[in-house]
């Protein structure tokens, strides 16, 4: 079971999701193993993006919405092709 990320137990007490907290801790771990300073402008930029993500442009949002609709339609079509569980069973 994954421990819930709360500001009291996340990186620097920031309100991060468990995935974001894991990403930050992984970044720090990789830098430390390489002997490279981890408290960098790159880390600050990662945190800034996580805490205040840039707004998607209308075209990007529309593209994502279109992709999701297409995936949903494909999944529905595939579900229609699956025979019911009792199909193909022979009773004697």
MODELLER restraints for C-alpha pairs under 7 A, 6 or more apart:
rsr = mdl.restraints
at = mdl.atoms
rsr.add(forms.Gaussian(group=physical.xy_distance, feature=features.Distance(at['CA:4:A'], at['CA:18:A']), mean=6.62, stdev=0.5))
rsr.add(forms.Gaussian(group=physical.xy_distance, feature=features.Distance(at['CA:5:A'], at['CA:16:A']), mean=6.81, stdev=0.5))
rsr.add(forms.Gaussian(group=physical.xy_distance, feature=features.Distance(at['CA:5:A'], at['CA:17:A']), mean=6.06, stdev=0.5))
rsr.add(forms.Gaussian(group=physical.xy_distance, feature=features.Distance(at['CA:5:A'], at['CA:18:A']), mean=5.13, stdev=0.5))
rsr.add(forms.Gaussian(group=physical.xy_distance, feature=features.Distance(at['CA:6:A'], at['CA:15:A']), mean=6.48, stdev=0.5))
rsr.add(forms.Gaussian(group=physical.xy_distance, feature=features.Distance(at['CA:7:A'], at['CA:13:A']), mean=4.27, stdev=0.5))
rsr.add(forms.Gaussian(group=physical.xy_distance, feature=features.Distance(at['CA:7:A'], at['CA:14:A']), mean=5.05, stdev=0.5))
rsr.add(forms.Gaussian(group=physical.xy_distance, feature=features.Distance(at['CA:7:A'], at['CA:15:A']), mean=4.88, stdev=0.5))
rsr.add(forms.Gaussian(group=physical.xy_distance, feature=features.Distance(at['CA:10:A'], at['CA:16:A']), mean=6.67, stdev=0.5))
rsr.add(forms.Gaussian(group=physical.xy_distance, feature=features.Distance(at['CA:10:A'], at['CA:21:A']), mean=6.12, stdev=0.5))
rsr.add(forms.Gaussian(group=physical.xy_distance, feature=features.Distance(at['CA:11:A'], at['CA:21:A']), mean=6.40, stdev=0.5))
rsr.add(forms.Gaussian(group=physical.xy_distance, feature=features.Distance(at['CA:28:A'], at['CA:38:A']), mean=5.51, stdev=0.5))
rsr.add(forms.Gaussian(group=physical.xy_distance, feature=features.Distance(at['CA:31:A'], at['CA:37:A']), mean=6.36, stdev=0.5))
rsr.add(forms.Gaussian(group=physical.xy_distance, feature=features.Distance(at['CA:31:A'], at['CA:38:A']), mean=5.46, stdev=0.5))
rsr.add(forms.Gaussian(group=physical.xy_distance, feature=features.Distance(at['CA:32:A'], at['CA:38:A']), mean=6.81, stdev=0.5))
